[in-house]
Amino acid sequence: MELDDLLPRNQKPKPRDLSALSVGELEEYIAAMEAEIARVRETIRAKRDVRGAAEAFFKR
């Protein structure tokens, strides 16, 4: 069993304290968040593709 399996699925991450970060660190943080957003969008796209293929298969 993984530790992630023990955590509630709807638990939202706490916002990070940005006040202590430099401008450079904030820019790096933005880049990391944009990469995460892109990863999530790709996962959504892949799931929609699978769903569409399954729906098309079962409509036959």
N, C-alpha and C positions, 0 to 999 in steps of 0.2 A: 504494500500500500504506500502510495506517495503522500508526502505532506500536503500537497495541493488537494488531495482527496478529502482531507479533514476540514479544510476551510470552506465556509459558506460560499456558494457560487455567486451570489449577488453582492458580495462585499466589494465596495468601491474603494480604490486606493485613495489615501489621504493626499490632499494637495501638498506639493513640495514648497518649503519656505524659500522664496526666491530673493528675499531681501539681502542675503549675505553673498549672493553670487555676483561675480564681475560681469561686465558686458560680454566678454569673450565666453565665459561659462554659460551665460544665458543664450548666446548664439549657438553654442554647442548643444545645449538642452533643446532648443527649437529644432535643430537639425535631427536630433535623436527622436523627438516627438513626430516630426514629419516622416521619418523613416518608419516609425511604428504605424502611423496612419496609413502609409502606402502598403505596409504588410497586411493590415486589417482589411483594406479595400481589396487586395488581391485574394485574400481568404474568402471574402464575401463573394467576389466574382466567381471563384472556383466552386463554391457551394451552389451558387445560382446555376452555373453550368451543369453541375451534376443533377440538380433538381429538374432543370429543363430536359435533360436527356432522359431521366426517369419518367417524367410526365409524357414525353414523346413516345417512349417505349410502351407504356401502358395504354396509350390512346389507340394503338393498333388494333 
